[in-house]
Amino acid sequence: MQPDSGKVTIEVEGTDQQLAQLQSADMQAIVDASQLGPGEYTENVKVSVPPEVRVVNASNLKAVIRIKDQVASR
C-alpha cells in the first residue's frame, strides 16, 4: 500500500465547453462540523460544483476532523 498523497480525484460531467471553463477554484469540498464537540471524527465530504456541471464520482470522500477544547482567555 502506498502512502496517501493527499490528492483527491473527483469525476465530473458536463459539455466540452463547460468542462474547458471549469477551474479548481469553482469546486469546493465541504465538511459540516457545526454540530460536533471536542474530539476526533471521520466525516463525509460533500463536493460543490457549479450548477451546470454534475459530480459523477466522488464516493467515499472522508475527512478527519480534530476539535480541541477552547481555552478561555483571561
N, C-alpha and C positions, 0 to 999 in steps of 0.2 A: 504494500500500500504506500502510495506516495504522499508526502506531506501536503496539507491543504495550502494552496497558493493564495487563498483569499478571493479568488475570482469566482464570479457567478455567471452562469450562462442563462439567458432568457431568450426564448424564441418568440418572435412577434410576426404578425401577418398584416399586410396592407398592400396598396398598389405600389408599383415600382416607384412612382413619384413620391408617395408618402414615405416610403422606406428610405429613399435617397435623401430626403429632407430631415429625417429623424436624427437627432443628436442625443448623446448620452444624457445631457442636461434636461432633455424632455421627459426622462423617466425618473421615477422616484421609488425607492424602497422604503416602505413604511412599516413600523412596528408600534402597536398600541401598548404602551406601558402605563397608561394613565390609571389603571386600577390595581397596580402591583405595589406591594410594600417592600421593605428591605429583604434582600435575598438574591438568589441566582435562579434565573428562569431560562428556559428554551422556548422561544415564541415563534409563531409563524410570521413570515414576512409577506406583506401584500405589495404587489408591484403596480404602480400607477403609470399609465401611458396616456398620450393624447387620445381624444375620443375617436379619431379616425383610424387608429391602429389598435389591433387586438392582440393580447397576450395569448399565445398558443401553448407554450410550455414554460412553466416556472414552478414545477412541482417540488415539494419538499424543501422549499427555501426556509431556513431557520436562522435565528439569531440568538446568541447567548447574551443575556442582559444581566448585569450585576448592579443592584441598587444598594447603596450603603445608607446607614442611618445618618440623618442630618445632625450635625453638631450645632447646638445653639451658640450664637456669638454673644459675647459679653460686652 
